[in-house]
Amino acid sequence: MKLEALPVIKGEYNLQNYDEKYKQFDWVETEKEFSWSKTGKINLAYEAIDRHAESDRKDKAALLYKDDNRDETYTFDEMKNLSNQAANVLKNFGEVEKGDRVFIFMPRSPELYMALLGTIKTGAIVGPLFEAFMEGAVRDRLEDSGAKVLITTPELLPRVPVSDLPELKHIFLVGDNIEEKDNLHDFSAKLKQADTAFSIEWVNREDGLILHYTSGSTGKPKGVLHVHNAMIQHYQSAKWVLDLKENDIYWCTADPGWVTGTSYGIFGPWLTGTTNVIVGGRFKPESWYKTIQDYGVTVWYSAPTAFRMLMGAGDEIVEKYNLSSLRHVLSVGEPLNPEVVRWGMKVFNKRIHDNWWMTETGAQIISNYACMEIKPGSMGKPLPGIVAAIVDDQGNELPPHRMGNLAIKKGWPSMMHTIWNNQAKYESYFMPGGWYVSGDSAYMDEEGYFWFQGRVDDVIMTSGERVGPFEVESKLVEHPAIAEAGVIGKPDPVRGEIIKAFIALRDGYEPTEELIEEIRQFVKQGLAAHAAPREIEFRDKLPKTRSGKIMRRVLKAWELDLPTGDLSTMED
C-alpha cells in the first residue's frame, strides 16, 4: 500500500530550503570547515579526532561502547592518545609505512576503532573485514590487496590462511595473554606500553584512505579505494542528511566491515565532533531499545532489515522503553518499504528517512532530508553538490517516469579513486557525458524525486548486505556433491532478498535434507553466514548459454513465474 506524501515538519535543521541550497552550493564552502584549509596538513584521523581533542571538545565523549561484558566511555582526548598509541604499535612492530595496506578483522570493540584511526594516522590504507567472513572470503581480500599487516583476534585467526599470503608480514592479536612468536604480536599489551605521542603522516587529498571490498555479479570481490578527500562529503552529509548537531548522541548500527559502518559509523559523526554510540554483540530487540533509552540516542541510522526485525518482535516490547530522546531516524541498504515507514510513525512517532548510496560512491548521494516533504518509497533527492540523472545506455538523460540507469555526474568528493589492481574495471563504471553508472535502475518523477526499481546486474541484497552470486556459486561447486550451481536473490518480506541456490548434483549423489544442510554449512564456513543459501533446489541440469555460463535471469524467471525473455543463446 502506497502512502501519501508526508508534509514538511518545521524545525531548526542544519539544511534549510533544499531547492535554494542545491542551486547555490559549492564544495569549496565545506573545505573551509577543516583545519587543513588553513594549515595544508591533511589526514582524516586528525580532523576526526585530534582537532576536537585540541579544542573545547577535549573532554567530550567521543565513543560510548557497550556489549555483554563492557560498558566504556572514551573522550576525544582519550581517543587521540589511544589512536596515537595504536599508530606507534603499527609503526614500530609492524613496520607500517604510508600506502601499506593494514586490514582489521575483528568484532566491534573499542580496539577496532583505535586501530583503524591509528592506521590512518600512519598514512597507511585501512581495510576493514566483516567478522563473519570465513577463510575463502578472507583469503581473497588479503591476497588481492597485498595486505602487509592484519589485526585480528585469537578466535578469528584460524580463518586466516597465513601460509597462502606471502605478503602478510605481521599479525597483531587483540586479547588477553597472547603468546607472541615470529611475526605474531600481542596488540593489547603493546598498546598499553606505547607512547601517546605520535607524529601524524600528512597526506595529499588523493592519497589512499580505505579499501572496502564489494561483491559483483561476476568475478571475485573488487577492492574499492577511497581517498582522504572523501572527508569533505562525509562531513557535509553528516550535517545535512544525518542532521548531526553539537549535543546529539548518535548511533549507527552498521558493522565497520561494510562501508556504512565506516563512512557513517566512524568518519561522519567524528568529523562533526558528535558523540558516537557503538554496540557490540548480536542483534536483540530488547538491547537495541535499551541502548536508545540508556544513552539517550537522538539520531539513529539503521537498515530496513533491522527495522523489519524490530517490527516482527512486536509493539509491546517498545512500550517497555522510553525512546523519547529520538529526534531523527534514518535507513539505508535497500529500499524502505512503506509498511516500515508506517510502523516507524506508529511506534516512534518519527519518520524514517531513506537514503541511497553505495560502496563505490563512498558517501550519501540521494536522500530524504528532514527539511523536505517525504514521498514514502522514494530515495529522495540528490545532496546539494551532486548531479544525478536517469540515463539510457548511451548516456542520454531520460525524461521523468522513464526507467533507466541511475547515474551520477563524475567528480563528487567521496567518489571511489580506483578499483584495486583493476583500473579497467574502474573505467567501465563510466559512460560518455561523465556519468558514473551505478548499476541500479530507477526513474525520477516530475518533482525530482528518485525511485529505485532494482539492480541492473544480479547482485543480491540480503539483510542490507551485498552478496555476489558468482562468489557463492564458486564456493558451492567446490563441494564434492555439486556439479553445477546457479544463485539468485528471491524476494523476502524481512530480509529484502534471500539467497536461493539451484544445484545439479554429480553422479552418485542423491538430494536429501541432510545434504541441503551440509551444503549450507559448507558455504557458511567457507564464505560467511549471510552468504549461505536459505533455499536450495535440486535440478537435473541448469540453463546455460552455449559458452557454458549459468543463465541466472532464466532461473529467476522460473522461480518468480516471469517471462524468460530471449533464449536464443541458451544451449539445447
C-alpha positions as CSV (number, residue, x, y, z in Angstrom):
1,M,0.0,0.0,0.0
2,K,1.5,3.3,-1.0
3,L,1.5,6.2,1.5
4,E,0.6,9.8,0.7
5,A,3.4,12.3,0.6
6,L,4.3,13.4,4.2
7,P,4.4,17.2,4.6
8,V,7.4,19.1,5.9
9,I,7.8,19.3,9.7
10,K,9.4,22.6,10.5
11,G,12.5,22.6,12.7
12,E,15.9,24.0,13.2
13,Y,17.6,21.7,10.8
14,N,21.2,22.1,9.5
15,L,19.8,22.1,6.0
16,Q,17.1,24.6,5.3
17,N,15.4,25.4,1.9
18,Y,16.8,22.4,-0.1
19,D,16.0,23.9,-3.5
20,E,17.9,27.2,-2.9
21,K,20.9,25.4,-1.4
22,Y,21.0,22.9,-4.3
23,K,21.3,25.8,-6.8
24,Q,23.9,27.7,-4.9
25,F,26.1,25.2,-3.1
26,D,29.8,24.7,-3.9
27,W,32.0,22.1,-2.1
28,V,34.6,24.8,-1.5
29,E,32.3,26.0,1.3
30,T,32.8,22.7,3.1
31,E,36.5,22.7,2.7
32,K,36.7,25.8,5.0
33,E,35.4,23.6,7.9
34,F,38.7,21.7,8.1
35,S,41.9,22.7,9.7
36,W,43.8,21.7,6.5
37,S,42.1,24.6,4.6
38,K,44.4,26.9,6.7
39,T,47.4,24.6,7.5
40,G,47.7,22.5,4.4
41,K,48.2,19.5,6.7
42,I,45.8,16.7,5.6
43,N,44.8,13.5,7.4
44,L,41.3,12.4,8.1
45,A,42.1,10.9,11.5
46,Y,43.4,14.3,12.7
47,E,40.2,16.0,11.5
48,A,38.0,13.3,13.1
49,I,39.7,13.1,16.5
50,D,42.8,15.3,17.2
51,R,41.4,18.7,16.2
52,H,38.5,18.1,18.6
53,A,40.9,17.0,21.3
54,E,42.8,20.2,20.8
55,S,39.6,22.3,21.3
56,D,36.9,22.7,23.9
57,R,35.6,19.3,22.9
58,K,38.7,17.7,24.5
59,D,36.7,16.1,27.4
60,K,33.5,15.5,25.4
61,A,32.5,11.8,25.0
62,A,33.6,10.6,21.5
63,L,32.8,6.9,22.0
64,L,30.2,5.2,24.1
65,Y,30.8,1.5,23.9
66,K,28.7,-1.4,25.3
67,D,28.5,-5.1,24.9
68,D,27.6,-8.0,27.2
69,N,30.9,-7.6,29.1
70,R,32.0,-4.0,28.7
71,D,30.5,-0.5,29.3
72,E,33.1,2.1,28.5
73,T,33.3,5.8,27.6
74,Y,36.2,7.5,25.7
75,T,36.6,11.2,25.3
76,F,38.1,12.8,22.2
77,D,41.3,13.4,24.1
78,E,41.5,9.7,25.1
79,M,40.8,8.6,21.6
80,K,43.6,10.9,20.4
81,N,46.0,9.3,22.8
82,L,44.9,5.7,22.2
83,S,44.9,6.0,18.4
84,N,48.4,7.5,18.7
85,Q,49.4,4.5,20.7
86,A,47.9,2.2,18.1
87,A,49.8,4.1,15.4
88,N,53.1,3.7,17.3
89,V,52.5,-0.1,17.7
90,L,51.9,-0.5,14.0
91,K,54.9,1.7,13.0
92,N,57.3,0.2,15.5
93,F,56.3,-3.5,15.4
94,G,54.5,-3.8,12.1
95,E,56.9,-1.7,10.0
96,V,53.8,0.1,8.6
97,E,54.6,2.9,6.1
98,K,52.5,5.3,4.0
99,G,50.5,3.4,1.4
100,D,50.8,0.0,3.1
101,R,47.5,-2.0,3.5
102,V,46.5,-2.8,7.1
103,F,43.4,-5.0,7.4
104,I,41.3,-5.3,10.5
105,F,39.3,-8.5,11.0
106,M,37.6,-8.5,14.4
107,P,34.2,-7.9,16.1
108,R,33.2,-4.4,17.1
109,S,35.2,-3.2,20.1
110,P,37.0,0.0,21.2
111,E,40.2,-1.6,20.0
112,L,38.9,-1.8,16.4
113,Y,38.3,1.9,16.3
114,M,41.6,2.7,17.9
115,A,43.4,0.5,15.4
116,L,41.5,1.9,12.4
117,L,42.3,5.5,13.4
118,G,45.9,4.6,14.2
119,T,46.3,3.0,10.8
120,I,45.1,6.2,9.1
121,K,47.5,8.3,11.2
122,T,50.4,6.3,9.8
123,G,49.3,7.2,6.2
124,A,48.5,3.5,5.5
125,I,45.3,2.3,3.8
126,V,42.9,0.6,6.2
127,G,40.9,-2.4,5.1
128,P,38.0,-3.5,7.4
129,L,36.7,-7.0,7.1
130,F,33.3,-8.2,8.3
131,E,33.8,-10.5,11.3
132,A,31.6,-13.3,9.8
133,F,33.9,-13.8,6.8
134,M,35.3,-17.3,6.5
135,E,38.6,-18.5,5.1
136,G,37.9,-18.1,1.4
137,A,36.5,-14.6,1.7
138,V,39.4,-13.5,4.0
139,R,42.0,-15.0,1.6
140,D,40.5,-13.3,-1.5
141,R,40.6,-9.9,0.1
142,L,44.0,-10.1,1.8
143,E,45.6,-11.6,-1.3
144,D,44.2,-9.1,-3.8
145,S,45.2,-6.1,-1.6
146,G,48.7,-7.3,-0.8
147,A,47.9,-6.7,2.9
148,K,51.1,-6.2,4.9
149,V,49.5,-6.3,8.4
150,L,46.4,-7.9,9.8
151,I,44.8,-7.0,13.2
152,T,42.5,-9.7,14.4
153,T,41.6,-11.9,17.5
154,P,42.7,-15.4,18.6
155,E,39.2,-16.6,17.8
156,L,39.2,-15.4,14.2
157,L,42.9,-16.2,13.5
158,P,42.0,-19.8,12.3
159,R,40.1,-18.3,9.4
160,V,43.2,-16.6,8.1
161,P,45.2,-18.8,5.7
162,V,48.6,-17.4,6.6
163,S,50.6,-19.8,4.5
164,D,48.7,-18.7,1.4
165,L,49.6,-15.0,2.0
166,P,53.3,-14.4,1.5
167,E,52.8,-10.6,1.5
168,L,51.3,-10.7,5.0
169,K,54.3,-9.8,7.2
170,H,52.7,-9.1,10.6
171,I,49.7,-10.2,12.6
172,F,48.5,-8.4,15.7
173,L,46.1,-10.2,18.1
174,V,43.7,-8.3,20.3
175,G,43.0,-10.2,23.6
176,D,44.5,-11.3,26.8
177,N,47.6,-13.4,27.4
178,I,48.7,-13.6,23.8
179,E,51.7,-15.8,23.2
180,E,54.0,-13.9,20.8
181,K,56.1,-15.8,18.3
182,D,57.7,-14.9,14.9
183,N,55.6,-12.1,13.5
184,L,52.6,-12.7,15.8
185,H,52.2,-9.8,18.2
186,D,50.2,-9.0,21.3
187,F,48.4,-5.8,20.2
188,S,46.7,-5.2,23.5
189,A,49.9,-5.5,25.6
190,K,51.8,-3.3,23.2
191,L,49.1,-0.7,23.1
192,K,49.3,-0.2,26.8
193,Q,53.1,0.3,26.7
194,A,53.1,2.6,23.6
195,D,53.9,6.3,23.6
196,T,50.8,8.6,23.5
197,A,52.7,11.0,21.2
198,F,52.8,10.3,17.5
199,S,53.8,12.4,14.5
200,I,51.0,12.1,12.1
201,E,51.8,11.2,8.5
202,W,50.4,14.1,6.5
203,V,49.0,13.1,3.1
204,N,47.6,14.5,-0.1
205,R,43.8,14.7,-0.6
206,E,44.1,12.0,-3.3
207,D,46.1,9.5,-1.2
208,G,44.5,6.2,-0.2
209,L,42.4,6.1,2.9
210,I,40.3,3.0,3.0
211,L,39.8,-0.2,0.9
212,H,36.4,-1.8,1.0
213,Y,35.7,-5.0,-0.9
214,T,32.3,-5.3,-2.5
215,S,30.7,-8.1,-4.4
216,G,29.7,-8.1,-8.0
217,S,27.7,-10.5,-10.2
218,T,30.8,-11.8,-11.9
219,G,34.3,-12.4,-10.7
220,K,35.7,-12.1,-7.2
221,P,35.0,-9.2,-4.9
222,K,36.6,-6.0,-6.0
223,G,38.6,-3.5,-3.9
224,V,37.0,-0.1,-3.9
225,L,39.6,2.5,-2.9
226,H,38.6,5.8,-1.3
227,V,40.9,8.7,-0.5
228,H,41.2,11.3,2.2
229,N,39.3,13.8,0.0
230,A,36.1,11.9,0.9
231,M,36.1,13.5,4.3
232,I,34.5,16.6,2.6
233,Q,31.4,14.7,1.7
234,H,31.4,12.6,4.9
235,Y,31.3,15.8,6.9
236,Q,28.7,17.7,4.8
237,S,26.3,14.7,4.5
238,A,26.5,14.1,8.2
239,K,25.4,17.7,8.8
240,W,22.7,17.7,6.2
241,V,21.4,14.1,5.9
242,L,22.0,12.9,9.5
243,D,21.4,16.4,10.7
244,L,24.1,16.0,13.4
245,K,24.4,18.8,16.0
246,E,26.7,19.5,18.9
247,N,24.6,17.8,21.6
248,D,23.5,14.8,19.6
249,I,24.1,11.2,20.7
250,Y,24.4,9.3,17.5
251,W,24.1,5.5,16.8
252,C,24.8,3.8,13.5
253,T,24.1,0.1,13.7
254,A,26.2,-0.9,10.7
255,D,29.4,-3.1,11.1
256,P,32.6,-1.4,10.1
257,G,33.2,-4.3,7.7
258,W,30.7,-2.5,5.5
259,V,31.0,1.0,4.1
260,T,28.1,2.4,6.1
261,G,29.9,1.3,9.3
262,T,33.0,3.4,8.4
263,S,31.6,6.4,6.4
264,Y,28.8,6.9,9.0
265,G,29.8,4.7,11.9
266,I,33.1,6.5,12.2
267,F,34.0,9.3,9.8
268,G,30.8,11.3,9.5
269,P,30.0,11.6,13.2
270,W,33.6,12.2,14.4
271,L,34.3,14.7,11.7
272,T,31.4,16.7,13.1
273,G,32.5,16.2,16.7
274,T,29.5,14.1,17.6
275,T,29.3,11.5,20.4
276,N,29.2,8.1,18.8
277,V,27.5,5.0,20.2
278,I,28.9,1.6,19.4
279,V,27.2,-1.6,20.5
280,G,28.9,-5.0,20.3
281,G,27.3,-8.4,20.2
282,R,24.4,-9.9,18.3
283,F,21.1,-8.3,17.4
284,K,18.5,-8.4,20.2
285,P,15.4,-6.1,20.0
286,E,15.3,-5.5,23.8
287,S,19.0,-4.5,23.9
288,W,18.6,-2.2,20.9
289,Y,15.7,-0.3,22.6
290,K,17.6,-0.3,25.9
291,T,20.6,1.3,24.1
292,I,18.4,4.1,22.8
293,Q,16.9,4.6,26.3
294,D,20.1,4.4,28.4
295,Y,22.3,6.5,26.2
296,G,19.5,9.0,25.2
297,V,20.2,8.4,21.5
298,T,18.9,11.3,19.4
299,V,19.9,10.3,15.9
300,W,19.6,6.6,14.8
301,Y,20.9,5.2,11.5
302,S,20.0,1.6,10.6
303,A,18.6,-0.6,7.8
304,P,15.2,-1.8,6.6
305,T,16.0,-5.4,7.6
306,A,16.7,-4.3,11.2
307,F,13.5,-2.3,11.3
308,R,11.5,-5.2,9.9
309,M,13.1,-7.5,12.6
310,L,12.1,-5.0,15.3
311,M,8.6,-4.9,13.8
312,G,8.5,-8.7,14.0
313,A,9.3,-8.6,17.7
314,G,6.1,-6.8,18.4
315,D,5.0,-3.4,19.5
316,E,4.6,-4.4,23.2
317,I,8.4,-4.5,23.6
318,V,8.7,-0.9,22.5
319,E,6.3,0.1,25.3
320,K,8.8,-1.1,27.9
321,Y,11.3,1.6,27.0
322,N,11.5,5.4,26.9
323,L,12.5,6.3,23.4
324,S,11.6,10.0,23.7
325,S,15.2,11.1,23.1
326,L,14.9,10.1,19.4
327,R,14.6,13.1,17.1
328,H,15.8,11.8,13.7
329,V,15.7,8.2,12.3
330,L,17.3,7.1,9.0
331,S,17.6,4.0,6.9
332,V,20.0,2.7,4.3
333,G,21.0,-0.5,2.5
334,E,17.9,-1.4,0.5
335,P,14.6,0.2,-0.5
336,L,12.5,1.2,2.5
337,N,9.0,-0.2,2.1
338,P,6.0,2.0,3.1
339,E,5.0,-0.6,5.8
340,V,8.2,0.2,7.7
341,V,7.5,4.0,7.4
342,R,4.0,3.5,8.7
343,W,5.3,1.3,11.6
344,G,8.0,3.9,12.5
345,M,5.4,6.7,12.7
346,K,3.3,4.5,14.9
347,V,5.9,3.3,17.5
348,F,8.5,6.1,17.5
349,N,6.2,8.9,16.3
350,K,9.1,9.6,13.9
351,R,9.5,9.4,10.1
352,I,12.2,7.0,8.9
353,H,14.3,8.9,6.3
354,D,15.6,6.7,3.5
355,N,18.7,7.5,1.5
356,W,20.7,5.9,-1.3
357,W,24.4,5.4,-1.9
358,M,26.8,2.5,-2.3
359,T,30.4,1.4,-1.6
360,E,31.6,3.0,-4.9
361,T,30.1,6.4,-4.1
362,G,31.7,6.5,-0.6
363,A,29.0,8.7,0.9
364,Q,25.3,9.5,0.8
365,I,24.2,10.6,-2.7
366,I,20.4,10.8,-2.7
367,S,18.4,11.4,0.5
368,N,15.2,12.3,2.1
369,Y,16.1,15.4,4.2
370,A,14.5,16.5,7.5
371,C,13.6,19.8,5.8
372,M,11.8,18.2,2.9
373,E,8.5,16.7,2.0
374,I,8.9,12.9,2.0
375,K,7.3,10.5,-0.5
376,P,7.4,7.1,1.2
377,G,9.2,4.6,-1.1
378,S,11.3,7.2,-2.8
379,M,15.1,7.5,-2.4
380,G,14.7,11.3,-2.2
381,K,16.7,14.0,-4.0
382,P,20.4,14.4,-4.6
383,L,22.7,16.0,-2.0
384,P,23.5,19.6,-2.9
385,G,26.7,19.4,-4.9
386,I,25.7,16.1,-6.5
387,V,24.2,15.9,-10.0
388,A,22.1,12.7,-10.5
389,A,20.0,11.6,-13.5
390,I,18.4,8.7,-15.2
391,V,20.2,7.9,-18.4
392,D,19.9,5.4,-21.2
393,D,22.7,3.0,-22.3
394,Q,24.3,5.7,-24.4
395,G,24.4,8.3,-21.5
396,N,21.4,10.4,-22.7
397,E,19.2,11.8,-19.9
398,L,15.7,10.4,-19.8
399,P,12.5,12.3,-19.0
400,P,10.5,11.8,-15.8
401,H,8.9,8.4,-15.2
402,R,11.2,6.7,-17.7
403,M,13.1,3.8,-16.1
404,G,16.8,3.7,-16.9
405,N,20.3,3.7,-15.4
406,L,20.7,5.7,-12.2
407,A,23.8,7.8,-12.9
408,I,25.9,10.4,-11.0
409,K,28.0,13.1,-12.7
410,K,31.7,12.4,-12.1
411,G,33.6,14.4,-9.6
412,W,31.9,14.3,-6.2
413,P,34.3,14.4,-3.2
414,S,33.8,10.8,-2.0
415,M,33.9,9.2,-5.4
416,M,36.0,6.0,-5.5
417,H,39.5,6.6,-6.7
418,T,40.0,3.2,-8.4
419,I,39.3,-0.5,-8.2
420,W,42.4,-2.1,-6.7
421,N,44.5,-3.9,-9.2
422,N,41.8,-3.3,-11.9
423,Q,41.8,0.1,-13.5
424,A,39.9,-1.3,-16.5
425,K,37.1,-2.3,-14.2
426,Y,37.1,1.2,-12.7
427,E,36.8,2.8,-16.1
428,S,33.9,0.5,-17.0
429,Y,31.7,2.3,-14.5
430,F,31.7,5.5,-16.6
431,M,29.9,6.3,-19.8
432,P,30.0,9.3,-22.2
433,G,29.0,12.6,-20.7
434,G,31.0,12.0,-17.5
435,W,28.3,9.8,-15.9
436,Y,29.1,7.2,-13.2
437,V,26.6,4.3,-13.8
438,S,25.5,2.8,-10.5
439,G,24.2,-0.5,-11.8
440,D,20.8,0.4,-10.2
441,S,17.7,1.0,-12.3
442,A,15.4,3.8,-11.3
443,Y,13.2,6.6,-12.5
444,M,12.8,10.2,-11.5
445,D,9.4,11.8,-11.1
446,E,8.4,15.3,-12.2
447,E,9.4,16.9,-8.8
448,G,12.9,15.4,-8.9
449,Y,12.4,12.5,-6.5
450,F,14.2,9.3,-7.4
451,W,12.6,5.9,-7.2
452,F,14.7,2.7,-7.1
453,Q,13.5,-0.2,-9.3
454,G,16.1,-2.9,-8.9
455,R,19.7,-4.0,-9.7
456,V,20.7,-3.9,-13.3
457,D,23.1,-6.8,-12.6
458,D,22.5,-9.8,-10.4
459,V,23.9,-8.7,-7.1
460,I,21.8,-9.9,-4.2
461,M,20.9,-7.5,-1.4
462,T,20.1,-9.7,1.7
463,S,19.6,-8.1,5.1
464,G,21.3,-5.0,3.8
465,E,24.5,-6.9,2.7
466,R,25.6,-7.2,-0.9
467,V,26.3,-10.8,-2.0
468,G,27.8,-11.6,-5.4
469,P,26.2,-14.7,-6.9
470,F,29.4,-15.7,-8.6
471,E,31.2,-15.9,-5.2
472,V,28.6,-18.1,-3.8
473,E,28.4,-20.3,-6.9
474,S,32.2,-20.7,-6.9
475,K,32.1,-21.9,-3.3
476,L,29.1,-24.3,-4.0
477,V,30.9,-26.1,-6.8
478,E,33.8,-26.8,-4.5
479,H,31.6,-29.2,-2.7
480,P,32.2,-32.8,-3.9
481,A,28.5,-33.4,-4.5
482,I,27.8,-30.4,-6.7
483,A,28.3,-30.4,-10.5
484,E,26.7,-27.0,-11.3
485,A,25.2,-24.2,-9.3
486,G,23.2,-21.1,-10.0
487,V,22.4,-18.5,-7.4
488,I,19.7,-15.8,-7.4
489,G,18.1,-13.4,-5.0
490,K,14.5,-14.2,-4.1
491,P,12.2,-11.5,-2.7
492,D,11.7,-11.9,1.1
493,P,9.4,-9.7,3.3
494,V,12.0,-9.5,6.2
495,R,15.4,-9.6,4.5
496,G,14.6,-7.9,1.2
497,E,16.0,-10.9,-0.6
498,I,17.2,-14.3,0.4
499,I,19.8,-16.4,-1.5
500,K,18.4,-19.3,-3.4
501,A,20.7,-21.9,-5.0
502,F,19.8,-24.2,-7.9
503,I,22.0,-27.2,-7.9
504,A,22.8,-30.1,-10.2
505,L,24.4,-33.0,-8.4
506,R,27.2,-35.2,-9.5
507,D,26.6,-38.8,-10.3
508,G,26.3,-41.0,-7.2
509,Y,24.7,-38.3,-5.0
510,E,21.0,-38.0,-4.1
511,P,19.1,-34.9,-2.9
512,T,18.4,-35.2,0.8
513,E,17.6,-32.8,3.6
514,E,20.9,-33.8,5.2
515,L,22.8,-32.8,2.0
516,I,21.0,-29.5,1.9
517,E,22.1,-28.7,5.5
518,E,25.6,-29.9,4.7
519,I,25.8,-27.6,1.6
520,R,24.5,-24.7,3.6
521,Q,27.1,-25.2,6.3
522,F,29.8,-25.6,3.6
523,V,29.1,-22.1,2.2
524,K,28.7,-20.6,5.7
525,Q,32.1,-21.9,6.8
526,G,33.8,-21.1,3.5
527,L,32.4,-17.5,3.0
528,A,30.1,-16.1,5.6
529,A,26.7,-16.9,7.3
530,H,24.9,-14.2,5.3
531,A,26.2,-15.8,2.0
532,A,24.7,-19.3,2.8
533,P,21.6,-20.1,0.7
534,R,18.4,-20.1,2.6
535,E,16.7,-22.2,-0.1
536,I,18.2,-24.9,-2.2
537,E,16.5,-26.6,-5.1
538,F,18.0,-29.6,-7.0
539,R,17.6,-29.9,-10.8
540,D,18.9,-32.4,-13.3
541,K,20.6,-29.6,-15.2
542,L,20.7,-25.8,-15.2
543,P,20.0,-23.3,-18.0
544,K,23.3,-22.3,-19.6
545,T,24.5,-20.2,-22.6
546,R,26.3,-22.0,-25.3
547,S,29.5,-20.8,-23.8
548,G,28.6,-22.5,-20.5
549,K,27.5,-19.5,-18.4
550,I,24.7,-20.2,-16.0
551,M,21.6,-18.1,-17.0
552,R,20.6,-16.6,-13.7
553,R,17.8,-14.5,-15.3
554,V,16.2,-17.7,-16.5
555,L,16.4,-19.2,-13.0
556,K,14.9,-16.1,-11.6
557,A,12.1,-16.1,-14.2
558,W,11.3,-19.7,-13.3
559,E,11.3,-19.0,-9.6
560,L,9.1,-15.9,-9.9
561,D,6.9,-17.1,-12.7
562,L,8.1,-14.3,-15.0
563,P,8.8,-14.3,-18.8
564,T,12.2,-15.8,-19.6
565,G,12.9,-13.4,-22.4
566,D,15.3,-14.2,-25.2
567,L,16.6,-17.8,-25.1
568,S,18.5,-17.7,-28.3
569,T,21.8,-18.0,-26.5
570,M,20.7,-21.0,-24.3
571,E,22.2,-24.4,-25.1
572,D,19.8,-27.0,-26.4
